[in-house]
Amino acid sequence: MGKAIIGVCAVILVAMVVAVAVGVTRSRSGRSEGELEASKKAVKTICQPTDYKEECEKSPAGSNTTDPKELIKAGIQAAIREIEKVVSNSGTIQDAAKDPMSRQALDNCKELMGYSIDDLKKSFDQLGSSGVSRLDEYVENLRIWMGGSITYQQTCLDGFVNVSTEAGEKMRKLLNTSQKLTSNGLDMVSEIPKLIRDLNIPGLTRAGGGTRKLLAKDGFPSWVSFRQRMLLQQNPSQMKSNVVVAKDGSGKYTSINQALKEVPNKNASPFVIYIKAGVYNEKVLVDTYMSNVVFIGDGPTKSIITGRLNFAEGTVTYDTPTVG
């Protein structure tokens, strides 16, 4: 309960910092004096750490608030709208994508933009949540999702490298604003710990002190749960698996992709797929709704997965990973 209060207080304090910075005062009626001017000053304050200040200051236009959380949310919404425009206008690039490789790159971009929007929406929902238990976890999640959105957009552009200069240049122009807005969002959420630290209030520091420990004593990352550690330390032959895949027909399936169809939607517990020794010539796709999937094999030289896809033979780089 105490940690939840700390997390919520942290966000409230950010609002207080900006409110003090812009000198907001309110009348007895509850309305601020010079509300529009105060909102403009708040936008400038929250945009100060960003690389693209002009785009940042335009993105929450009309939001008419001095609450930094609402201003960041407005910026994220602006980025989402820009990416949605890219998707709706991607048909204009179709003519430039004349060869098969360019069309593959364009199709991948549409898929990647969906992932980018999903990550931005997660960030938006997180900012709107009041159930924050830890400040470091709160900010780290925001950074991961915002950073993921940036990566998806850049991966889209990378798909046109050595493929089609014309189509790639058109896509680059379409994504220019959304990339800047997403980068600004990452800069803004990254400033939350600094604002809290600058206040120098005891108890509102990151959990665990100052340095984040990535590895526990047993060699596993600190975020790996006890149950997950026990699972990873088991012998595959003694492990209770949900599905067994075997090339020789001794399992339920001979294909890994067939086994993945059994993963429940938004699965909450480890779903173990035991892959027996053999060579599996397939590209394995773990969809975004497949959570907590665990692959266990008989060893790196025994259970072998090979998609055999490469750029030289006509597959754009984004589609070449064996497991994706």
Contacts in CASP RR format, 6 or more apart in sequence:
PFRMAT RR
TARGET T0000
AUTHOR 0000-0000-0000
METHOD contacts of the structure
MODEL  1
MGKAIIGVCAVILVAMVVAVAVGVTRSRSGRSEGELEASKKAVKTICQPT
DYKEECEKSPAGSNTTDPKELIKAGIQAAIREIEKVVSNSGTIQDAAKDP
MSRQALDNCKELMGYSIDDLKKSFDQLGSSGVSRLDEYVENLRIWMGGSI
TYQQTCLDGFVNVSTEAGEKMRKLLNTSQKLTSNGLDMVSEIPKLIRDLN
IPGLTRAGGGTRKLLAKDGFPSWVSFRQRMLLQQNPSQMKSNVVVAKDGS
GKYTSINQALKEVPNKNASPFVIYIKAGVYNEKVLVDTYMSNVVFIGDGP
TKSIITGRLNFAEGTVTYDTPTVG
3 133 0 8 1.000
3 134 0 8 1.000
3 207 0 8 1.000
4 131 0 8 1.000
4 132 0 8 1.000
4 133 0 8 1.000
6 134 0 8 1.000
6 135 0 8 1.000
6 203 0 8 1.000
6 204 0 8 1.000
7 131 0 8 1.000
7 132 0 8 1.000
7 133 0 8 1.000
7 134 0 8 1.000
7 135 0 8 1.000
7 138 0 8 1.000
8 130 0 8 1.000
8 131 0 8 1.000
8 132 0 8 1.000
9 204 0 8 1.000
10 132 0 8 1.000
10 135 0 8 1.000
10 138 0 8 1.000
10 192 0 8 1.000
10 196 0 8 1.000
10 204 0 8 1.000
11 69 0 8 1.000
11 132 0 8 1.000
11 138 0 8 1.000
11 192 0 8 1.000
13 195 0 8 1.000
13 196 0 8 1.000
13 199 0 8 1.000
13 201 0 8 1.000
13 204 0 8 1.000
14 68 0 8 1.000
14 69 0 8 1.000
14 192 0 8 1.000
14 195 0 8 1.000
14 196 0 8 1.000
15 66 0 8 1.000
15 67 0 8 1.000
15 68 0 8 1.000
15 69 0 8 1.000
17 68 0 8 1.000
17 195 0 8 1.000
17 198 0 8 1.000
17 199 0 8 1.000
18 42 0 8 1.000
18 45 0 8 1.000
18 46 0 8 1.000
18 66 0 8 1.000
18 67 0 8 1.000
18 68 0 8 1.000
19 42 0 8 1.000
19 66 0 8 1.000
21 41 0 8 1.000
21 42 0 8 1.000
21 45 0 8 1.000
22 38 0 8 1.000
22 41 0 8 1.000
22 42 0 8 1.000
22 45 0 8 1.000
22 66 0 8 1.000
23 38 0 8 1.000
23 41 0 8 1.000
24 32 0 8 1.000
24 38 0 8 1.000
24 42 0 8 1.000
24 66 0 8 1.000
25 32 0 8 1.000
25 33 0 8 1.000
26 32 0 8 1.000
26 33 0 8 1.000
27 33 0 8 1.000
32 38 0 8 1.000
32 66 0 8 1.000
35 64 0 8 1.000
36 64 0 8 1.000
38 66 0 8 1.000
39 62 0 8 1.000
39 63 0 8 1.000
39 64 0 8 1.000
39 65 0 8 1.000
39 66 0 8 1.000
41 66 0 8 1.000
42 65 0 8 1.000
42 66 0 8 1.000
42 67 0 8 1.000
42 68 0 8 1.000
42 71 0 8 1.000
43 56 0 8 1.000
43 57 0 8 1.000
43 60 0 8 1.000
43 71 0 8 1.000
44 57 0 8 1.000
45 68 0 8 1.000
46 56 0 8 1.000
46 68 0 8 1.000
46 71 0 8 1.000
46 72 0 8 1.000
46 188 0 8 1.000
47 53 0 8 1.000
47 56 0 8 1.000
47 57 0 8 1.000
47 184 0 8 1.000
47 188 0 8 1.000
49 187 0 8 1.000
49 188 0 8 1.000
49 190 0 8 1.000
49 191 0 8 1.000
50 56 0 8 1.000
50 183 0 8 1.000
50 184 0 8 1.000
50 185 0 8 1.000
50 187 0 8 1.000
50 188 0 8 1.000
51 180 0 8 1.000
51 183 0 8 1.000
51 184 0 8 1.000
51 187 0 8 1.000
52 180 0 8 1.000
52 181 0 8 1.000
52 183 0 8 1.000
52 184 0 8 1.000
55 177 0 8 1.000
55 180 0 8 1.000
55 181 0 8 1.000
55 184 0 8 1.000
56 75 0 8 1.000
56 181 0 8 1.000
56 184 0 8 1.000
56 185 0 8 1.000
56 188 0 8 1.000
58 78 0 8 1.000
59 74 0 8 1.000
59 75 0 8 1.000
59 78 0 8 1.000
59 79 0 8 1.000
59 181 0 8 1.000
59 184 0 8 1.000
60 70 0 8 1.000
60 71 0 8 1.000
60 74 0 8 1.000
60 75 0 8 1.000
60 78 0 8 1.000
63 70 0 8 1.000
63 71 0 8 1.000
63 74 0 8 1.000
65 71 0 8 1.000
68 188 0 8 1.000
69 127 0 8 1.000
69 128 0 8 1.000
72 127 0 8 1.000
72 185 0 8 1.000
72 188 0 8 1.000
72 189 0 8 1.000
73 124 0 8 1.000
73 127 0 8 1.000
73 128 0 8 1.000
75 181 0 8 1.000
75 184 0 8 1.000
75 185 0 8 1.000
76 120 0 8 1.000
76 123 0 8 1.000
76 124 0 8 1.000
76 127 0 8 1.000
76 185 0 8 1.000
77 124 0 8 1.000
78 181 0 8 1.000
79 120 0 8 1.000
79 149 0 8 1.000
79 178 0 8 1.000
79 181 0 8 1.000
79 182 0 8 1.000
79 185 0 8 1.000
80 117 0 8 1.000
80 120 0 8 1.000
80 121 0 8 1.000
80 124 0 8 1.000
82 177 0 8 1.000
82 178 0 8 1.000
82 181 0 8 1.000
83 113 0 8 1.000
83 114 0 8 1.000
83 116 0 8 1.000
83 117 0 8 1.000
83 120 0 8 1.000
83 153 0 8 1.000
83 175 0 8 1.000
83 178 0 8 1.000
84 117 0 8 1.000
85 174 0 8 1.000
85 178 0 8 1.000
86 113 0 8 1.000
86 171 0 8 1.000
86 174 0 8 1.000
86 175 0 8 1.000
86 178 0 8 1.000
87 110 0 8 1.000
87 113 0 8 1.000
87 114 0 8 1.000
89 174 0 8 1.000
90 106 0 8 1.000
90 109 0 8 1.000
90 110 0 8 1.000
90 171 0 8 1.000
90 174 0 8 1.000
92 170 0 8 1.000
93 106 0 8 1.000
93 167 0 8 1.000
93 168 0 8 1.000
93 170 0 8 1.000
93 171 0 8 1.000
93 174 0 8 1.000
94 106 0 8 1.000
96 102 0 8 1.000
96 164 0 8 1.000
96 166 0 8 1.000
96 167 0 8 1.000
96 168 0 8 1.000
96 170 0 8 1.000
97 103 0 8 1.000
97 105 0 8 1.000
97 106 0 8 1.000
97 164 0 8 1.000
97 167 0 8 1.000
98 164 0 8 1.000
99 163 0 8 1.000
99 164 0 8 1.000
100 314 0 8 1.000
101 163 0 8 1.000
101 164 0 8 1.000
101 314 0 8 1.000
101 316 0 8 1.000
102 160 0 8 1.000
102 163 0 8 1.000
102 164 0 8 1.000
102 167 0 8 1.000
104 315 0 8 1.000
104 316 0 8 1.000
104 319 0 8 1.000
105 156 0 8 1.000
105 159 0 8 1.000
105 160 0 8 1.000
105 163 0 8 1.000
105 164 0 8 1.000
105 167 0 8 1.000
105 168 0 8 1.000
105 316 0 8 1.000
105 318 0 8 1.000
106 167 0 8 1.000
106 171 0 8 1.000
108 155 0 8 1.000
108 156 0 8 1.000
108 159 0 8 1.000
108 316 0 8 1.000
108 318 0 8 1.000
108 319 0 8 1.000
109 156 0 8 1.000
109 159 0 8 1.000
109 171 0 8 1.000
112 152 0 8 1.000
112 153 0 8 1.000
112 155 0 8 1.000
112 156 0 8 1.000
112 318 0 8 1.000
113 152 0 8 1.000
113 153 0 8 1.000
113 156 0 8 1.000
114 152 0 8 1.000
115 149 0 8 1.000
115 152 0 8 1.000
115 288 0 8 1.000
116 148 0 8 1.000
116 149 0 8 1.000
116 152 0 8 1.000
116 153 0 8 1.000
116 182 0 8 1.000
117 149 0 8 1.000
118 288 0 8 1.000
119 145 0 8 1.000
119 146 0 8 1.000
119 147 0 8 1.000
119 148 0 8 1.000
119 149 0 8 1.000
119 152 0 8 1.000
120 145 0 8 1.000
120 146 0 8 1.000
120 149 0 8 1.000
120 182 0 8 1.000
122 141 0 8 1.000
122 145 0 8 1.000
123 142 0 8 1.000
123 145 0 8 1.000
123 146 0 8 1.000
123 149 0 8 1.000
123 189 0 8 1.000
126 138 0 8 1.000
126 141 0 8 1.000
126 142 0 8 1.000
126 145 0 8 1.000
127 142 0 8 1.000
132 138 0 8 1.000
134 206 0 8 1.000
134 207 0 8 1.000
135 192 0 8 1.000
135 193 0 8 1.000
135 196 0 8 1.000
135 204 0 8 1.000
135 205 0 8 1.000
135 206 0 8 1.000
135 207 0 8 1.000
136 193 0 8 1.000
136 206 0 8 1.000
136 207 0 8 1.000
136 212 0 8 1.000
137 207 0 8 1.000
138 192 0 8 1.000
139 189 0 8 1.000
139 190 0 8 1.000
139 192 0 8 1.000
139 193 0 8 1.000
142 189 0 8 1.000
142 192 0 8 1.000
143 186 0 8 1.000
143 189 0 8 1.000
143 190 0 8 1.000
146 182 0 8 1.000
146 185 0 8 1.000
146 186 0 8 1.000
146 189 0 8 1.000
147 182 0 8 1.000
147 186 0 8 1.000
149 182 0 8 1.000
150 179 0 8 1.000
150 182 0 8 1.000
150 183 0 8 1.000
150 186 0 8 1.000
153 175 0 8 1.000
153 178 0 8 1.000
153 179 0 8 1.000
153 182 0 8 1.000
154 179 0 8 1.000
155 318 0 8 1.000
156 171 0 8 1.000
156 175 0 8 1.000
157 168 0 8 1.000
157 171 0 8 1.000
157 172 0 8 1.000
157 175 0 8 1.000
158 317 0 8 1.000
158 318 0 8 1.000
159 316 0 8 1.000
159 317 0 8 1.000
159 318 0 8 1.000
160 167 0 8 1.000
160 168 0 8 1.000
160 171 0 8 1.000
162 311 0 8 1.000
163 316 0 8 1.000
193 206 0 8 1.000
196 204 0 8 1.000
196 205 0 8 1.000
197 205 0 8 1.000
206 212 0 8 1.000
213 222 0 8 1.000
214 221 0 8 1.000
214 222 0 8 1.000
215 221 0 8 1.000
215 222 0 8 1.000
216 222 0 8 1.000
216 224 0 8 1.000
218 229 0 8 1.000
220 228 0 8 1.000
220 229 0 8 1.000
220 232 0 8 1.000
224 232 0 8 1.000
227 270 0 8 1.000
228 270 0 8 1.000
231 239 0 8 1.000
231 270 0 8 1.000
231 272 0 8 1.000
231 294 0 8 1.000
236 274 0 8 1.000
236 296 0 8 1.000
236 297 0 8 1.000
236 298 0 8 1.000
239 272 0 8 1.000
239 274 0 8 1.000
239 296 0 8 1.000
240 272 0 8 1.000
241 272 0 8 1.000
241 273 0 8 1.000
241 274 0 8 1.000
241 296 0 8 1.000
242 262 0 8 1.000
242 271 0 8 1.000
242 272 0 8 1.000
242 273 0 8 1.000
243 252 0 8 1.000
243 253 0 8 1.000
243 259 0 8 1.000
243 262 0 8 1.000
243 271 0 8 1.000
243 272 0 8 1.000
243 273 0 8 1.000
243 274 0 8 1.000
244 250 0 8 1.000
244 251 0 8 1.000
244 252 0 8 1.000
244 253 0 8 1.000
244 273 0 8 1.000
244 274 0 8 1.000
244 276 0 8 1.000
245 251 0 8 1.000
245 252 0 8 1.000
245 253 0 8 1.000
245 254 0 8 1.000
245 255 0 8 1.000
245 256 0 8 1.000
245 258 0 8 1.000
245 259 0 8 1.000
245 273 0 8 1.000
245 274 0 8 1.000
245 275 0 8 1.000
245 276 0 8 1.000
245 280 0 8 1.000
246 253 0 8 1.000
246 254 0 8 1.000
246 276 0 8 1.000
246 278 0 8 1.000
247 254 0 8 1.000
247 276 0 8 1.000
247 277 0 8 1.000
247 278 0 8 1.000
247 279 0 8 1.000
247 280 0 8 1.000
248 276 0 8 1.000
248 278 0 8 1.000
250 276 0 8 1.000
251 276 0 8 1.000
252 259 0 8 1.000
253 259 0 8 1.000
255 280 0 8 1.000
255 282 0 8 1.000
256 273 0 8 1.000
256 275 0 8 1.000
256 280 0 8 1.000
256 282 0 8 1.000
256 284 0 8 1.000
256 295 0 8 1.000
256 305 0 8 1.000
257 282 0 8 1.000
257 284 0 8 1.000
257 285 0 8 1.000
259 273 0 8 1.000
260 273 0 8 1.000
260 284 0 8 1.000
260 285 0 8 1.000
260 286 0 8 1.000
260 287 0 8 1.000
260 290 0 8 1.000
260 293 0 8 1.000
262 271 0 8 1.000
263 271 0 8 1.000
263 290 0 8 1.000
263 291 0 8 1.000
263 293 0 8 1.000
264 271 0 8 1.000
265 289 0 8 1.000
266 289 0 8 1.000
266 291 0 8 1.000
267 290 0 8 1.000
267 291 0 8 1.000
267 292 0 8 1.000
267 293 0 8 1.000
268 291 0 8 1.000
268 292 0 8 1.000
269 292 0 8 1.000
270 292 0 8 1.000
270 294 0 8 1.000
271 290 0 8 1.000
271 292 0 8 1.000
271 293 0 8 1.000
271 294 0 8 1.000
272 294 0 8 1.000
272 296 0 8 1.000
273 293 0 8 1.000
273 294 0 8 1.000
273 295 0 8 1.000
273 296 0 8 1.000
274 296 0 8 1.000
274 297 0 8 1.000
275 295 0 8 1.000
275 296 0 8 1.000
275 297 0 8 1.000
275 298 0 8 1.000
275 303 0 8 1.000
275 305 0 8 1.000
276 297 0 8 1.000
276 298 0 8 1.000
276 303 0 8 1.000
277 297 0 8 1.000
277 298 0 8 1.000
277 299 0 8 1.000
277 302 0 8 1.000
277 303 0 8 1.000
278 302 0 8 1.000
278 303 0 8 1.000
278 304 0 8 1.000
279 304 0 8 1.000
279 306 0 8 1.000
280 303 0 8 1.000
280 304 0 8 1.000
280 305 0 8 1.000
280 306 0 8 1.000
281 306 0 8 1.000
281 307 0 8 1.000
281 308 0 8 1.000
282 305 0 8 1.000
282 307 0 8 1.000
283 307 0 8 1.000
283 309 0 8 1.000
283 321 0 8 1.000
283 322 0 8 1.000
283 323 0 8 1.000
283 324 0 8 1.000
284 305 0 8 1.000
284 322 0 8 1.000
284 323 0 8 1.000
284 324 0 8 1.000
285 324 0 8 1.000
286 293 0 8 1.000
286 323 0 8 1.000
286 324 0 8 1.000
295 323 0 8 1.000
297 303 0 8 1.000
305 322 0 8 1.000
305 323 0 8 1.000
306 322 0 8 1.000
307 322 0 8 1.000
309 315 0 8 1.000
309 319 0 8 1.000
309 320 0 8 1.000
309 322 0 8 1.000
310 320 0 8 1.000
311 317 0 8 1.000
311 320 0 8 1.000
END
